[in-house]
Amino acid sequence: MSSLSQRPANAVVGQAIPHESAALHVTGSALYTDDLVGRTAGVLHAWPVQSPHARATVTALRVEAAYGIDGVVRVLSAADVPGLNDAGVKGDEPLFPAEARHVGHAICWVLGETLEAARLGAAAVEVDYAPLPAIITLREAIAAEAFQGCQPTLLRGDVESGLAHAAVVFAGELDIAGQEHFYLETHVSIALVDEAGQVFVQSSTQHPSETQAMVAQVLALPSNAVTVQSLRMGGGFGGKEMQPHGLAAVAALGATLTGRPVRLRLNRTQDMTMTGKRHGFHAQWRVGFDADGHLTALDATLTSDGGWSLDLSEPVLARALCHVDNAYWIPDVRVNGRIARTNKTSQTAFRGFGGPQGMLVIEDILGRCAPLLGIDPAELRRRNFYVDGQATPYGQPVRHPERLVHAWDDLTARADLVQRREEVAAFNAEHPHAKRGLAITPVKFGISFNFTTFNQAGALVHVYTDGSVLINHGGTEMGQGLHTKMLQVAATSLGLPLERVRLAPTRTDKVPNASATAASSGADLNGGAVKHACEQITARLAEVAAAELSVDPSEVTFAGGVVSGGGGSLTWEEVVALAYAQRVQLWASGFYRTEGLQWDSTAMQGSPFKYFSYGVAACEVEVDGFTGAYRTRRVDIVHDVGDSLSPLVDIGQIEGGFVQGAGWLTLEDLRWEEGDGPNRGRLATQSASTYKLPSLSEMPEVFTVALLEHAHEDGVVYGSKAVGEPPLMLAFSVREALRQAAAAFGPERAAVHLATPATPESVWWAIESARSQRDDDSPGRRAERAGVTVVSAEVGGQDPHAPDQPEPDAPPIAPETERLADSGSPR
């Protein structure tokens, strides 16, 4: 066991304690960025002038009328930018654009004494546009070959040979929907400038260091002249990893030009029409199975909807390709990736970062093909699990695959799945107008930034002369409990009670060059850095205590606020006082970098992940045959978090991640106007009244979560594992349960296609598809209704799965593209 993962007895980590700000959250006492407005004198408010066109050249901008509005102070435009008029890491996101690239694109910003003055001023600004042809849907972009960024290929083995030797080959397509982040706190920044011209930005950002860099480049300042603080976020989910930078830059530019603080907060409609979402995907695939139902080959093309600029689309695509296998061994694999350019918001990071879209492809394939193979879907999945000694298509050995089997078997027993399957079958036999489905699905999710450089973190730990401790780290708190875990790590490392340790807000002048709090790596990276800083301090204090106790420093221990050695002891406070008197340094800067990573983004080969997190979920649903409406009756989860740093926090994250995933897959339906009228490209679902989110009514009646036991992960802080993103994919079980329930309205082994999201309307169409198979239950009919083409099927000279009519051509698979260097290396 490594020293990093070794956990002392009676550690503070592992205790089930509440979130460090839970009481503040529920009482309304917690301060968020926008709450600071009332504590800041003379604040100006910003309001955008937004384009009504999906794509149009700005031919004229007349701002004079805005200054006639009482309270308008300044209109910000491209002419005011002293540095680079761009807020993206790819140089393709002008802060003040000369061409509007989506409906809602901010052309300029108005500053007012009040929010109402700024709004009225923005309405008075006159903009002339020359509309241009716009691409709205992903399929339009594919037809027009409108692509941007790199086009990577993940390749292993000989796919054509693998398909040729398969007993049966299926082909199909899948459209995967995007998702709105819908964090409770919308984007917000407050910027101030001091007497020396230094800029201080309070921002709801997951990446303060990058916000700092973007603000500095817009203002033509060095980074040491800009400080960014992230107090806390009311949710982030990836939507605040890249998108806050330009908004913070606008606020900072306004503060620089006016000398007054500037607050920029998007309302809900602005947030939804201006900022990015989860990437929608389109997938084309061919898949082969042998006579026993084992996967032999997969050939697929994944096209993501990047929106109007690249943002993080390249690394999102790379992670999707790296997760297309999920938990399954596929000998021969070829997956082509490409990014469509559409005239929509620039799609961005969202919890799972492309992993859910990639994994959904293989899960949808197995769910669709299992009835056509005559194999129970759970058995088909279990039969194809990785085993020890196998590697992913990109060449990384799959460590501890047996943990997935343990989780699967544990859940099967805990949830009594064998008996409940019989109960579901009995219910379905007795109820012609309502059916139930019970599905179980696995998750294997890689943890680390694919881009090796990002796998580093820093921390700053202060011990004051009274023995109290203050810690700073580079991670940000968005409600996920990172600060709680860091407090527990520090208390454990220093051997102190939790109440002796306090945490300061994340600031770029305390811990510089920090990576984004993303990729589920916050606890791994920052926990390693905090532990490193604390161990430097205890090493120094051990020298002091050893001299006082007349023992060797190696005999000194720290536990419970007591420093012991050789039968004697001192209080923590006594040792700190002695150290100060002896001029021993009482603070330390910690650093951590993840070891064992290597990744070639050009070849899409290597070991980009520190480890894999595993999980299994079982879901039971009931569907109404008249409307497609459904309810989730029960959900059971067993999830692998290693040795949990904070079990209460981790269970909450598993529950929350699952619910968010269920929302993406079943409820949350983003719709843009696709017609040729004046509203083309307008987001139709731009409020809570039109965009449905999971609520209490969608929660399962029974919801159990258990942490996988005996799952210590060596080489990670105190043996823990990440928990932020992997649980979202557990929601595949909901979609597959709905598929099975819909299929139950048809004959035995009915196969259905289910849209994403699986709204009640989509479920109803799947039910109708199943019913249509009662009159024609031929293999060809079943495959057709599942949206699957049987390309070939030969088992022992027979052709049991072939359709009854001539085989249609398989959907075209994009040719292997030239492997381009990924300038935005995958996360």
KOLPARO-84462 format. One line per 10 residues: number of its first residue (from 1); for each residue x, y, z of C-alpha. Coordinates in Angstrom, 1 decimal. Layout:
<rs>
NUM = X:Y:Z  ...
</rs>
This chain:
<rs>
1 = 0.0:0.0:0.0  1.4:3.4:-1.0  2.0:6.1:1.6  -0.5:8.3:-0.2  -3.3:5.7:0.1  -2.4:4.5:3.6  -5.1:5.5:6.1  -4.4:5.8:9.9  -6.6:4.4:12.6  -9.4:6.6:13.8
11 = -9.0:8.8:10.7  -11.3:11.8:10.1  -11.6:10.7:6.5  -14.2:7.9:6.2  -16.5:9.5:8.7  -20.0:10.2:7.6  -20.2:13.9:8.3  -22.5:16.5:6.7  -21.5:18.8:3.9  -19.4:21.7:5.5
21 = -21.9:24.3:4.3  -25.1:22.3:4.6  -26.5:24.4:7.4  -25.6:27.6:5.5  -27.3:26.3:2.4  -30.6:25.3:4.0  -30.9:28.5:6.1  -30.0:30.8:3.3  -26.9:32.1:5.0  -24.4:30.8:2.4
31 = -23.0:33.6:0.4  -22.8:33.2:-3.4  -21.2:35.6:-5.9  -24.3:37.6:-6.6  -24.9:38.1:-2.8  -21.8:40.3:-2.8  -23.6:43.0:-4.8  -25.2:44.3:-1.6  -21.9:44.5:0.1  -20.2:46.4:-2.8
41 = -20.8:50.2:-3.2  -21.4:51.8:-6.5  -22.0:48.7:-8.6  -23.0:49.0:-12.2  -25.1:46.3:-13.9  -24.5:44.7:-17.3  -27.1:43.7:-19.9  -26.4:42.1:-23.3  -27.6:43.1:-26.7  -28.5:39.8:-28.2
51 = -28.8:38.7:-31.9  -32.2:37.6:-33.1  -30.6:35.7:-36.0  -29.0:32.3:-36.0  -26.3:33.6:-38.2  -25.8:37.2:-39.5  -23.1:39.7:-40.2  -23.3:42.8:-38.0  -23.3:45.6:-40.6  -23.9:48.5:-38.2
61 = -23.9:49.2:-34.5  -25.5:52.4:-33.3  -25.3:53.0:-29.5  -26.2:56.7:-29.2  -29.8:56.1:-28.3  -28.7:54.0:-25.3  -27.1:57.0:-23.7  -30.4:58.8:-23.8  -31.8:56.3:-21.3  -31.6:57.6:-17.7
71 = -29.0:55.6:-15.8  -27.0:54.2:-18.7  -23.3:54.7:-18.0  -21.4:52.9:-20.8  -21.9:50.7:-23.8  -19.1:48.1:-24.2  -18.1:47.1:-27.7  -15.1:45.6:-29.6  -13.5:49.1:-29.9  -13.1:49.2:-26.1
81 = -11.0:46.0:-25.8  -7.3:46.9:-25.1  -6.1:43.3:-25.6  -7.4:40.3:-27.5  -11.1:40.4:-28.4  -11.5:36.7:-27.7  -12.5:34.6:-24.6  -11.9:31.1:-25.9  -8.8:28.8:-25.6  -9.0:28.1:-29.3
91 = -9.1:31.7:-30.5  -12.5:31.2:-32.1  -14.8:33.0:-29.6  -14.8:36.8:-30.1  -16.0:38.6:-27.0  -17.7:41.2:-29.2  -18.4:39.4:-32.6  -18.7:40.9:-36.0  -20.8:38.0:-37.0  -23.6:36.6:-34.9
101 = -23.3:32.9:-34.8  -26.5:31.8:-32.9  -29.7:33.3:-31.7  -28.9:35.0:-28.4  -25.3:35.8:-29.3  -24.2:38.9:-27.3  -23.1:41.6:-29.7  -22.3:44.3:-27.1  -23.1:45.0:-23.4  -24.7:48.0:-21.7
111 = -23.7:49.1:-18.2  -26.3:50.9:-16.1  -26.8:52.3:-12.6  -29.6:49.7:-12.2  -30.4:46.5:-13.9  -33.5:48.1:-15.4  -31.5:51.0:-16.8  -29.1:48.5:-18.4  -32.0:46.5:-19.9  -33.7:49.6:-21.4
121 = -30.3:50.8:-22.7  -29.7:47.5:-24.4  -33.2:47.7:-26.0  -32.3:51.1:-27.4  -29.1:50.0:-29.1  -29.6:49.7:-32.9  -28.0:46.8:-34.7  -28.2:46.2:-38.5  -27.7:42.6:-39.6  -27.2:40.9:-42.9
131 = -28.6:37.4:-42.3  -26.6:34.4:-43.6  -27.6:30.7:-44.1  -27.6:28.9:-40.8  -27.2:25.2:-39.9  -29.3:24.2:-37.0  -29.6:20.4:-36.7  -26.8:17.9:-36.4  -28.1:16.0:-39.4  -28.0:19.2:-41.5
141 = -24.4:19.7:-40.5  -23.5:16.1:-41.4  -25.2:16.5:-44.8  -23.3:19.7:-45.4  -20.1:18.3:-44.1  -19.8:21.2:-41.8  -17.2:20.0:-39.4  -14.7:21.8:-37.1  -11.6:20.7:-35.1  -9.9:17.3:-35.2
151 = -11.3:14.1:-36.5  -9.8:11.3:-34.4  -10.0:7.6:-34.9  -9.8:5.0:-32.2  -8.6:1.7:-33.8  -7.7:-1.8:-32.6  -7.5:-4.9:-34.6  -9.1:-5.6:-38.0  -12.7:-4.5:-37.8  -13.7:-5.8:-41.3
161 = -12.3:-9.2:-40.4  -14.0:-9.2:-37.1  -17.3:-8.4:-38.7  -16.7:-11.0:-41.5  -16.2:-13.8:-38.9  -19.2:-12.8:-36.8  -22.2:-15.1:-36.6  -24.5:-12.1:-36.9  -23.9:-8.5:-37.8  -26.3:-5.7:-37.1
171 = -26.2:-2.0:-38.2  -28.1:1.0:-36.9  -28.1:4.7:-36.0  -28.7:6.6:-32.8  -29.5:10.2:-32.0  -28.4:11.3:-28.6  -29.9:14.5:-27.1  -28.1:17.3:-25.4  -28.9:18.6:-21.9  -29.2:22.0:-20.2
181 = -27.1:22.3:-17.0  -29.8:24.3:-15.2  -27.7:24.9:-12.2  -29.6:26.9:-9.5  -27.2:29.8:-9.7  -26.8:31.2:-13.2  -23.5:32.7:-14.5  -22.4:35.7:-12.5  -19.3:37.8:-12.1  -18.4:40.9:-10.1
191 = -15.3:42.8:-11.0  -13.5:45.6:-9.2  -10.3:47.6:-9.9  -8.1:49.0:-7.1  -6.0:52.2:-7.1  -3.0:50.4:-8.7  -5.1:49.1:-11.6  -5.2:45.5:-10.3  -8.4:43.7:-11.2  -10.2:41.5:-8.7
201 = -13.0:39.3:-10.1  -15.5:37.3:-8.0  -16.8:34.6:-10.4  -19.0:31.6:-10.3  -16.3:29.6:-12.1  -15.0:26.0:-12.0  -11.7:27.2:-13.4  -10.5:30.4:-11.7  -7.0:30.2:-13.2  -8.3:30.0:-16.7
211 = -10.8:32.8:-16.0  -7.8:34.8:-14.7  -5.9:34.1:-17.9  -8.8:35.1:-20.2  -9.5:38.3:-18.3  -5.8:39.2:-18.5  -5.6:38.6:-22.3  -8.7:40.7:-22.9  -7.4:43.6:-20.8  -3.8:43.2:-22.0
221 = -2.5:42.7:-18.5  -0.1:40.2:-17.0  -1.8:37.5:-14.9  -0.3:38.9:-11.7  -2.5:41.9:-12.2  -5.7:39.8:-12.1  -7.0:37.9:-9.1  -10.0:35.6:-9.4  -11.9:34.2:-6.5  -14.6:31.5:-6.5
231 = -16.5:31.7:-3.3  -18.8:28.8:-4.0  -21.2:27.9:-6.9  -24.8:27.0:-6.8  -24.1:24.2:-9.2  -21.7:23.9:-12.1  -21.8:20.4:-13.7  -19.2:21.5:-16.2  -21.2:24.4:-17.5  -18.9:26.8:-15.5
241 = -15.6:25.3:-16.7  -15.2:27.4:-19.8  -18.2:29.6:-20.2  -17.6:32.0:-17.3  -14.4:33.4:-18.8  -15.9:35.8:-21.3  -18.6:37.0:-18.9  -15.9:37.7:-16.3  -13.9:39.6:-19.0  -16.9:41.8:-19.8
251 = -17.3:42.7:-16.2  -13.6:43.4:-15.8  -13.5:45.5:-18.9  -16.4:47.5:-17.7  -14.8:48.0:-14.3  -11.5:49.0:-15.9  -13.2:51.6:-18.2  -15.5:53.1:-15.6  -13.5:52.7:-12.4  -16.6:51.2:-10.7
261 = -17.5:47.7:-9.8  -19.5:45.9:-12.4  -21.9:43.0:-11.8  -22.9:40.7:-14.7  -25.5:38.1:-13.9  -27.5:36.3:-16.5  -31.1:35.6:-15.9  -32.4:32.2:-16.6  -33.5:32.9:-20.2  -30.2:34.6:-21.0
271 = -28.3:31.7:-19.4  -30.1:29.1:-21.5  -29.9:31.1:-24.8  -26.2:32.3:-24.4  -24.3:29.4:-22.8  -23.4:25.9:-23.9  -25.0:22.6:-23.1  -24.2:18.8:-23.2  -23.2:17.9:-26.7  -25.8:16.1:-28.7
281 = -24.4:13.2:-30.7  -25.3:11.1:-33.8  -23.9:7.6:-34.1  -23.8:5.2:-37.0  -22.7:1.6:-36.2  -22.1:-1.9:-37.3  -21.6:-4.6:-34.6  -20.8:-8.3:-34.7  -21.6:-11.1:-32.3  -20.5:-14.7:-32.3
291 = -22.8:-17.6:-31.9  -22.6:-17.3:-28.1  -23.5:-13.6:-28.0  -20.0:-12.3:-27.5  -19.1:-9.1:-29.1  -16.6:-9.6:-32.0  -16.3:-6.1:-33.6  -17.6:-2.6:-33.5  -17.4:-0.1:-36.4  -18.9:3.3:-35.5
301 = -18.9:7.0:-36.4  -19.7:9.4:-33.6  -20.6:13.0:-34.6  -21.0:15.6:-31.9  -22.9:18.8:-32.1  -20.2:21.4:-31.2  -22.3:24.5:-31.7  -20.8:27.7:-33.1  -17.3:27.3:-31.7  -15.0:24.6:-30.5
311 = -14.9:25.3:-26.7  -14.2:21.8:-25.2  -15.7:19.8:-28.1  -12.4:18.1:-29.0  -11.7:16.6:-25.6  -15.4:15.8:-25.1  -15.3:13.8:-28.4  -12.0:12.1:-27.4  -13.6:10.9:-24.1  -16.7:9.7:-25.9
321 = -14.5:7.6:-28.1  -12.5:6.3:-25.1  -15.8:5.2:-23.4  -17.6:3.6:-26.2  -16.6:0.2:-24.8  -18.1:0.9:-21.4  -17.6:-2.4:-19.4  -17.3:-4.7:-22.4  -14.5:-6.5:-24.2  -14.7:-5.9:-28.0
331 = -11.7:-7.5:-29.8  -11.9:-5.4:-33.0  -12.8:-1.7:-32.8  -12.9:1.3:-35.1  -14.6:4.4:-34.0  -14.3:7.6:-36.0  -15.1:10.9:-34.4  -16.0:14.3:-35.8  -17.4:17.6:-34.5  -20.2:19.4:-36.4
341 = -20.4:23.2:-36.5  -24.0:24.4:-36.0  -25.5:27.8:-35.3  -26.4:27.1:-31.7  -24.8:27.9:-28.4  -21.2:26.6:-28.2  -21.7:23.2:-26.5  -19.4:22.6:-23.6  -18.4:20.3:-20.7  -21.2:18.5:-18.8
351 = -20.9:15.9:-16.1  -19.4:12.9:-17.8  -17.7:15.0:-20.5  -18.6:12.9:-23.5  -18.3:9.6:-21.6  -22.1:9.2:-21.2  -22.7:9.7:-25.0  -20.0:7.2:-25.9  -21.2:4.6:-23.4  -24.9:5.1:-24.5
361 = -23.9:3.9:-27.9  -22.9:0.4:-26.8  -25.6:0.2:-24.2  -28.2:1.0:-26.8  -26.7:-1.6:-29.2  -26.9:-4.3:-26.5  -30.5:-3.3:-25.5  -31.7:-3.3:-29.1  -29.9:-6.5:-30.2  -30.5:-8.7:-27.2
371 = -34.0:-9.7:-28.2  -32.8:-10.3:-31.8  -30.1:-12.6:-30.4  -32.6:-14.4:-28.2  -30.5:-13.5:-25.1  -31.7:-11.8:-21.9  -30.3:-8.3:-21.9  -28.8:-8.7:-18.4  -27.1:-11.9:-19.5  -25.8:-10.4:-22.7
381 = -24.2:-7.6:-20.8  -22.7:-9.9:-18.1  -21.4:-12.3:-20.8  -19.3:-9.5:-22.4  -17.7:-8.0:-19.3  -13.9:-7.4:-19.3  -11.9:-10.0:-17.5  -8.4:-9.7:-16.0  -5.7:-9.3:-18.6  -7.7:-7.5:-21.1
391 = -7.2:-3.9:-22.2  -9.3:-1.1:-23.6  -9.3:-0.3:-27.4  -6.9:2.5:-26.6  -4.5:0.1:-24.9  -4.9:0.7:-21.2  -5.1:-2.5:-19.1  -8.4:-2.8:-17.2  -7.5:-3.1:-13.6  -9.8:-4.8:-11.1
401 = -12.5:-5.9:-13.5  -13.6:-8.3:-10.9  -14.9:-5.4:-8.9  -17.6:-4.9:-11.5  -18.6:-8.6:-11.1  -18.7:-8.2:-7.4  -20.9:-5.1:-7.6  -23.2:-6.9:-10.2  -23.5:-10.0:-8.0  -23.9:-7.9:-4.8
411 = -26.7:-5.8:-6.3  -28.4:-8.9:-7.8  -28.6:-10.3:-4.2  -29.4:-7.0:-2.4  -32.2:-6.1:-4.8  -33.5:-9.6:-5.0  -33.5:-9.4:-8.8  -34.2:-13.1:-9.5  -37.6:-13.1:-7.7  -38.5:-9.6:-8.9
421 = -38.0:-10.6:-12.5  -40.6:-13.3:-11.9  -42.9:-10.8:-10.3  -42.5:-8.5:-13.2  -43.3:-11.3:-15.7  -46.4:-12.2:-13.6  -47.6:-8.6:-13.5  -47.1:-8.2:-17.3  -49.1:-11.4:-18.0  -52.0:-10.1:-15.9
431 = -52.1:-6.5:-17.1  -52.8:-5.8:-20.8  -52.7:-2.0:-20.4  -49.7:-1.6:-18.1  -46.3:-3.2:-18.2  -43.2:-3.2:-16.0  -39.6:-3.5:-16.9  -36.6:-4.4:-14.8  -33.1:-3.7:-16.1  -29.6:-3.8:-14.7
441 = -26.7:-1.9:-16.3  -23.0:-1.5:-15.5  -20.6:1.5:-15.5  -16.8:1.6:-16.1  -15.5:5.2:-16.1  -11.9:6.4:-16.4  -10.7:9.0:-13.9  -8.2:11.7:-14.8  -7.9:14.5:-17.3  -6.9:12.8:-20.6
451 = -4.6:15.8:-21.1  -1.8:14.7:-18.8  -0.7:18.3:-18.0  -3.9:19.0:-16.2  -3.4:16.3:-13.6  -1.7:18.5:-11.1  -2.8:20.5:-8.1  -1.5:22.8:-5.3  -2.5:23.7:-1.8  -1.4:26.1:0.9
461 = -1.8:25.2:4.5  -1.3:27.6:7.4  -0.9:26.7:11.0  -1.4:29.7:13.3  0.3:30.2:16.7  -2.9:29.2:18.5  -2.9:25.9:16.8  -5.8:26.6:14.4  -5.4:25.6:10.7  -6.4:27.3:7.5
471 = -6.2:25.5:4.2  -6.4:26.7:0.7  -6.5:24.5:-2.4  -7.0:25.0:-6.1  -10.4:23.2:-6.3  -13.7:24.9:-6.4  -16.9:24.1:-4.5  -20.1:23.7:-6.5  -22.1:21.8:-3.9  -20.3:18.5:-4.6
481 = -18.6:18.4:-1.1  -15.0:18.9:-2.2  -14.3:21.3:0.6  -15.7:18.9:3.1  -13.4:16.2:1.9  -10.4:18.5:1.9  -11.1:19.4:5.5  -11.3:15.7:6.4  -8.0:15.1:4.6  -6.2:17.9:6.4
491 = -7.6:16.9:9.8  -6.5:13.3:9.2  -3.0:14.3:7.9  -2.4:16.6:10.8  -3.9:14.3:13.4  -6.5:17.0:14.5  -10.2:17.1:15.3  -12.1:18.4:12.4  -13.2:21.6:14.2  -9.6:22.8:14.4
501 = -9.4:23.1:10.6  -11.0:25.8:8.5  -11.0:26.3:4.7  -10.6:29.6:2.7  -12.3:30.4:-0.6  -10.5:29.4:-3.8  -8.3:32.3:-5.1  -5.7:32.5:-7.8  -3.3:34.5:-5.6  -3.2:31.7:-3.0
511 = -2.9:28.7:-5.2  -1.8:29.6:-8.8  -2.1:27.7:-12.1  -4.8:25.3:-10.8  -6.6:23.0:-13.1  -10.4:23.1:-13.5  -12.4:21.3:-10.9  -13.6:18.8:-13.4  -13.1:15.3:-14.7  -14.1:13.9:-11.2
521 = -10.5:14.6:-10.2  -11.0:17.3:-7.6  -10.6:15.1:-4.5  -7.8:13.0:-6.0  -5.7:16.0:-7.1  -6.4:18.5:-4.4  -6.4:15.9:-1.7  -3.0:14.8:-2.7  -1.7:18.4:-2.6  -3.3:19.1:0.8
531 = -1.9:15.9:2.3  1.6:16.8:0.9  1.4:20.3:2.6  0.2:18.8:5.9  3.0:16.2:5.9  5.6:18.9:5.5  4.3:20.6:8.5  4.0:17.5:10.7  7.6:16.5:9.7  8.9:19.8:11.0
541 = 6.7:19.6:14.2  7.9:16.0:14.7  11.5:17.4:15.0  10.3:19.9:17.6  8.3:17.4:19.6  11.0:14.7:19.4  13.5:17.1:21.1  11.0:17.9:23.8  10.1:14.2:24.4  13.6:12.9:24.0
551 = 12.7:10.4:21.2  13.6:10.0:17.6  11.3:12.0:15.2  10.2:8.7:13.6  8.6:7.7:16.8  6.4:10.8:17.0  2.7:10.4:16.1  -0.1:12.9:15.7  -3.7:11.9:16.6  -6.7:13.6:18.1
561 = -4.9:16.8:18.7  -2.2:15.0:20.8  1.5:14.6:19.8  2.9:11.4:21.3  6.2:9.6:21.4  8.2:7.4:23.8  5.4:7.2:26.3  5.1:11.0:26.6  2.8:13.5:25.0  2.2:17.1:24.3
571 = -0.8:18.9:23.0  -0.9:20.1:19.5  -1.0:23.7:20.7  2.1:23.2:22.9  4.1:21.8:20.0  3.0:24.7:17.7  4.0:27.2:20.3  7.4:25.6:20.7  7.9:25.5:17.0  7.0:29.2:16.7
581 = 9.4:30.1:19.5  12.1:28.1:17.7  11.4:29.9:14.4  10.2:26.7:12.7  8.0:27.3:9.6  4.4:26.7:10.3  3.0:26.8:6.8  3.6:24.8:3.7  2.8:24.7:0.0  1.7:21.3:-1.2
591 = 1.8:19.9:-4.7  0.5:16.7:-6.3  0.7:15.2:-9.8  -0.9:12.0:-10.9  1.7:9.4:-11.7  1.5:6.6:-14.3  -0.3:8.5:-17.0  0.7:8.6:-20.7  -1.5:9.5:-23.7  -0.8:10.0:-27.4
601 = -3.8:12.1:-28.6  -2.8:11.7:-32.2  -2.8:7.9:-32.2  -5.5:7.7:-29.5  -3.4:5.2:-27.6  -2.0:5.0:-24.1  -3.1:5.0:-20.4  -4.9:8.3:-19.9  -6.7:7.3:-16.7  -5.3:6.7:-13.2
611 = -8.0:4.0:-12.6  -11.6:3.0:-13.5  -14.6:3.6:-11.3  -17.2:0.9:-11.4  -20.9:0.8:-10.6  -24.1:-1.1:-11.2  -27.7:0.0:-11.1  -31.0:-1.9:-11.3  -34.2:0.0:-12.1  -37.8:-1.1:-12.2
621 = -40.4:1.0:-14.1  -44.1:0.8:-14.8  -45.5:2.1:-18.1  -49.1:3.0:-19.1  -50.0:1.5:-22.4  -52.5:4.3:-23.4  -50.2:7.3:-22.9  -46.6:6.1:-22.5  -46.5:7.8:-19.1  -44.4:5.9:-16.6
631 = -43.2:5.9:-13.0  -39.9:4.6:-11.6  -40.9:2.1:-8.9  -37.5:1.2:-7.6  -33.8:1.9:-8.0  -30.9:0.0:-6.4  -27.3:0.9:-6.8  -23.9:-0.5:-5.8  -21.1:1.9:-6.6  -17.3:1.8:-6.3
641 = -15.8:4.8:-4.5  -12.7:3.0:-3.2  -12.4:3.7:0.5  -14.7:6.7:0.8  -13.3:9.9:2.1  -16.7:11.0:3.2  -19.5:8.4:2.8  -22.4:10.8:3.4  -21.1:13.1:0.7  -20.5:10.2:-1.7
651 = -23.9:8.7:-1.3  -25.4:12.1:-2.0  -23.3:12.5:-5.1  -24.4:9.0:-6.3  -28.0:9.8:-5.8  -27.7:13.2:-7.5  -25.7:11.9:-10.4  -28.2:9.2:-11.1  -31.1:11.6:-11.0  -29.4:14.0:-13.4
661 = -28.6:11.1:-15.7  -32.3:10.0:-15.6  -33.3:13.6:-16.5  -31.0:13.6:-19.5  -32.2:10.2:-20.7  -36.0:10.5:-20.0  -37.2:14.1:-19.5  -35.0:16.9:-20.6  -35.8:17.7:-24.2  -33.9:20.6:-25.8
671 = -35.7:22.0:-28.8  -34.6:24.6:-31.4  -36.8:26.1:-34.0  -35.8:24.3:-37.2  -38.1:25.9:-39.8  -37.2:28.5:-42.3  -39.1:31.3:-40.6  -37.8:34.3:-38.7  -37.4:32.2:-35.5  -35.0:29.7:-37.1
681 = -32.4:28.7:-34.6  -34.3:30.0:-31.6  -34.1:27.8:-28.5  -37.8:26.9:-27.9  -37.1:25.4:-24.4  -35.6:28.4:-22.6  -37.3:28.3:-19.2  -38.5:25.9:-16.5  -42.0:26.1:-18.0  -40.8:24.5:-21.3
691 = -37.8:22.5:-20.2  -38.8:19.6:-17.9  -36.4:18.7:-15.0  -36.6:15.8:-12.6  -38.6:16.6:-9.5  -39.9:14.7:-6.5  -42.6:13.1:-8.7  -40.0:11.4:-10.8  -38.1:9.9:-7.8  -38.3:6.2:-7.3
701 = -40.5:4.9:-4.6  -37.6:2.9:-3.3  -34.1:4.2:-3.8  -31.2:2.3:-2.2  -27.5:3.1:-2.6  -24.6:1.0:-1.2  -20.9:1.6:-1.5  -18.9:-1.3:-2.9  -16.9:-2.9:0.0  -13.3:-3.9:0.0
711 = -12.5:-1.5:-2.8  -9.4:0.3:-1.6  -7.5:1.9:-4.5  -3.8:2.1:-4.0  -1.9:5.2:-5.1  -4.8:7.6:-4.5  -5.3:9.8:-1.5  -6.4:7.6:1.5  -7.5:4.9:-0.9  -10.5:6.7:-2.2
721 = -12.0:7.0:-5.7  -13.8:9.7:-7.6  -17.5:10.0:-7.4  -18.6:13.1:-9.3  -19.3:11.9:-12.9  -19.5:8.0:-12.9  -22.9:7.8:-11.1  -24.6:9.7:-13.9  -24.2:6.7:-16.3  -26.0:4.5:-13.8
731 = -29.2:6.0:-15.2  -28.8:3.8:-18.3  -30.8:1.3:-16.2  -33.9:3.6:-16.4  -33.8:3.8:-20.2  -33.3:0.1:-20.6  -36.1:-0.7:-18.1  -38.4:1.5:-20.2  -37.3:-0.3:-23.3  -38.2:-3.6:-21.7
741 = -41.5:-2.4:-20.5  -42.4:-1.0:-23.9  -41.4:-4.3:-25.6  -43.6:-6.2:-23.2  -46.6:-4.9:-25.0  -45.6:-7.0:-28.0  -44.8:-10.7:-28.5  -42.0:-12.4:-26.7  -38.6:-11.2:-27.9  -40.1:-8.0:-29.3
751 = -37.4:-5.5:-30.1  -37.9:-1.7:-30.0  -36.0:1.4:-30.7  -36.3:4.0:-27.9  -35.5:7.7:-28.6  -33.3:9.8:-26.3  -34.7:11.4:-24.2  -37.3:8.7:-23.6  -40.2:11.0:-23.0  -43.7:9.6:-22.5
761 = -44.3:10.4:-26.2  -41.2:8.4:-27.2  -42.2:5.5:-24.9  -45.7:5.5:-26.5  -44.2:5.2:-30.0  -42.0:2.3:-28.7  -45.1:0.6:-27.3  -46.8:1.0:-30.7  -43.8:-0.5:-32.4  -44.0:-3.5:-30.0
771 = -47.7:-3.9:-30.6  -47.1:-3.9:-34.4  -45.0:-7.0:-34.0  -47.9:-9.1:-32.7  -49.2:-9.5:-36.3  -45.8:-10.0:-37.8  -43.2:-11.5:-35.5  -40.7:-12.4:-38.1  -37.0:-11.7:-37.4  -37.0:-9.1:-40.1
781 = -40.0:-7.3:-38.7  -38.5:-7.3:-35.2  -35.2:-5.9:-36.5  -37.0:-3.2:-38.5  -39.0:-2.0:-35.5  -35.8:-1.8:-33.4  -34.3:0.4:-36.1  -31.7:-2.3:-36.8  -30.5:-3.7:-40.1  -29.4:-7.3:-40.2
791 = -26.3:-7.0:-42.4  -25.5:-10.7:-42.2  -26.3:-13.7:-40.1  -24.9:-17.2:-40.6  -24.8:-19.7:-37.8  -23.9:-23.3:-38.8  -25.0:-22.8:-42.3  -28.4:-21.5:-41.1  -29.7:-17.9:-41.4  -32.0:-17.6:-38.4
801 = -31.9:-13.9:-37.9  -32.1:-12.8:-41.5  -35.1:-10.7:-42.6  -37.8:-12.2:-44.8  -37.0:-9.8:-47.6  -33.8:-8.7:-49.3  -31.4:-7.0:-46.9  -31.2:-3.3:-47.2  -27.8:-1.7:-47.4  -26.3:-1.0:-44.0
811 = -26.1:2.7:-43.0  -22.8:4.1:-44.3  -19.9:4.3:-42.0  -17.6:7.2:-42.4  -14.2:6.2:-43.8  -11.4:6.2:-41.4  -10.3:9.8:-41.2  -6.8:11.0:-41.2  -5.6:11.1:-37.6  -5.0:14.7:-36.8
821 = -3.1:16.0:-33.9  -5.5:17.0:-31.1  -4.5:20.6:-30.4  -7.0:20.6:-27.6  -5.8:17.3:-26.1  -8.6:15.3:-24.5  -9.7:15.7:-21.0
</rs>
